[in-house]
Amino acid sequence: MKKLLIIEDDRIIASIYSKKFAVEGFSVEVAEDGQTGLDRIFGFRPDIVLLDLMLPKLNGLEILARVRALPEYQKLPIIVFSNAYMTSVIDAAWQAGATTVLTKSNTSPKKLTETIHELLGKAAAEAASVVPASAPVPTVSASTPAPATPHADDDFQAEQRRQFLASVPQFNQSIRDLHQTFLKTEDRTGKIAAAGELYRHIHALTGSAGLVGADIIARVSAAYEALLKEMHDKPGNINVSTTRTSTQTLFFLSALLEKAATLPHLTSFDPVVLAVDDEEISRRAVMFSIEKAGVRGVACDNGAAALLKARETHFDLIVLDVDMPGMNGFELCSKLRAQADYKDTPVIFVTGLSDFQSRARSTLSGANDLIAKPFVFVELSVKVLSYLLKARLAVQRAL
């Protein structure tokens, strides 16, 4: 019997996968924090490990580093769960020795099952082709459980979806309450703690929504989770702009949860975003944030070029710098709004006016939103993704 160790602090996710793989013939153990997980790797001696990177006591990167430092564990298959928006963490996981990295927001039970069996198959093939060394190696279990049938995976996901939908009302109220606590807390220490508690709930939602195939919720949740982590880990990033974005995203996510049972799947989602900024560094930052949201961006360095580009290509969202020479962002937005194709297109202003005094002007000029620079990359990613999905769902009349 193959041994599977799940290191995951979300008890719901851990319990779901523990039961699933036990039914499929694995011997399963669960560790709810990093230190316990590390201890069980050495005590349980699993054939494969599922490792969440965000853990209490000892994080996933520290576990990887300590395990890979030991020769007898350098080939132990370790599947890491991460967030697609936390690219630096994903890169660090690969460097630390992850066998493969999966994103919670889009990993179905079927995909995880296939990955586990593929890695176990490779490990067995390598073990069979290598002459045993004199040094001790982890015990190899006798047989690999047969993969679940497609119907079994579908039935499993359907049952988890029913349970997920049943839990949504209470969970939705919980995150609303937590966000209110975050907004009302004035002292720095309490505000950081409130951001951390909200992050932990959204982190759990990302995994649960991904597991049950609620792809729109999972995608928004993953982006919001990354923003909250930035705000918690780097409190200097808690400002009027990020707080506003957090509030907007919370309300959008809450609305999605209310419609969870009827939301469509996200198919053929290939929007294009126009970024206009005269400063190269700022333009690159905007483009990076757009691409981080998983969408395609096109850049222009002045208003005239942007107008020409907008006539040649239809853009689903536009990000404009306010303070540009010649035609500024307000003027450009007004000219775009005068065109039938862009009268309803979401527009986000990027401005250095951190006190948001230009908010009234941006509204009069027809923009939908504003973000203050220097901005956290993922903050703009969250805004871009949210507005694109709102527009998509409005067309489908799903929200």
C-alpha positions, 0 to 999 in steps of 0.5 A, a space after each residue: 500500500 502506497 503511503 501519502 502524506 498531506 501537509 495542509 492546515 486547512 482541515 476541510 481540504 485535508 479531510 476531503 483529500 484524505 478520505 478520497 485517497 484512502 478510498 483509492 487504496 492509499 495509506 494516508 496521514 495528515 499534518 496540520 502544521 509544518 513542523 508536524 509535517 516535517 516530523 511525519 516525513 521522517 516518521 511515516 516515510 511516505 511514498 509521496 507528499 502533498 505540501 501546502 506552502 502557507 503553513 503555521 510553525 514551519 512553512 513549505 519552503 523550509 520543509 522542502 529545504 530541510 528534506 532535500 538536504 538529506 540524500 535519501 529524500 532527494 527523490 521523494 515526490 513532493 507536490 506543492 500547492 501554491 497560488 498562481 499570483 505568488 510567482 516569487 514563492 512558486 519560483 522559490 519552491 522549484 528552487 527548493 526542490 518541489 517535484 511539481 507545483 500545482 495551483 489550488 485555484 485550478 487543480 481538480 481532483 482528477 488532475 491531482 489524482 493523475 499527477 500523483 499516479 504519474 509521479 509514483 509511476 516515474 519513481 517506481 521506474 527510476 527505482 527499478 532501473 537503479 542499482 541500490 546504493 549502500 546507503 539506506 533509502 526509504 522503504 518502497 511500498 509494494 503496489 500503487 493503487 489503481 487510478 480512480 475511474 473518471 466517473 468516480 472523480 466526477 462523483 467525488 467532485 459533485 458531492 464536494 460541490 454540494 457540500 461547498 454550496 451548503 457552506 457558502 452562506 455562513 462562510 460568506 457572512 464570516 468573510 464580510 464580518 472579518 473585513 468589517 473588523 479589518 476596516 474598523 480596527 485602527 491600531 496597527 497591530 490589530 489591523 495586521 492581525 485582522 488582515 491575516 485572519 481574512 487572508 486565512 479564510 480567503 486562502 481556504 476559499 481558493 482551495 475549496 473553490 478550485 477543488 469543486 470546479 467553481 473556477 470564477 470564484 477560485 480565480 478571484 479568490 486566488 488574486 484577492 488572497 495574494 493581495 491580502 498576503 501582501 498587506 499582512 506581510 508588508 503592513 506598509 502596503 496597507 493604505 487607502 488604495 489597497 484598502 479600497 481595492 480590498 473592499 471592492 474585491 470582497 464585495 465582488 467575491 461575496 456577490 459571486 458566492 451568493 450566485 455560486 450555484 448558477 455561475 457559468 464556467 469560465 470558457 473562452 476567456 481571452 481578454 485584451 487590455 490596453 495600458 497607456 503610460 508615458 514613463 517606461 518603468 511605470 508602463 512595464 509595472 502596469 504590463 507586469 500586473 496585467 499579465 500577472 492577472 493571466 490576461 494579454 496586454 498591449 502598451 502605448 506611451 502616449 494618448 495619440 498612439 493609444 487612440 489609434 491602437 484603440 481604433 485598430 483593436 478592440 480592448 476589453 479594459 483600459 489602464 491609463 496614467 493620469 499625468 501624461 504630457 500632451 493628452 493626459 489621462 482624463 482627456 484620453 478617457 473622454 475621447 475614448 468614451 465618445 466612441 461607441 465601442 468604448 462607452 462601457 469599457 472599464 477604465 482604470 486610472 493610475 495616478 501618483 496623487 496618493 490622497 485621491 484628490 483626483 477621484 472626482 475628476 476621474 469620475 467626471 472623465 468617465 473612469 470606473 476606478 483609480 489606483 495610487 502609485 507606486 502600487 502593489 503589482 497584485 493590487 492592479 492585477 486584482 482590479 483588472 481581473 475583477 472588472 474583466 469578469 464583471 463585464 463578462 458576467 454582465 454580458 452573460 447576465 450571471 451576476 
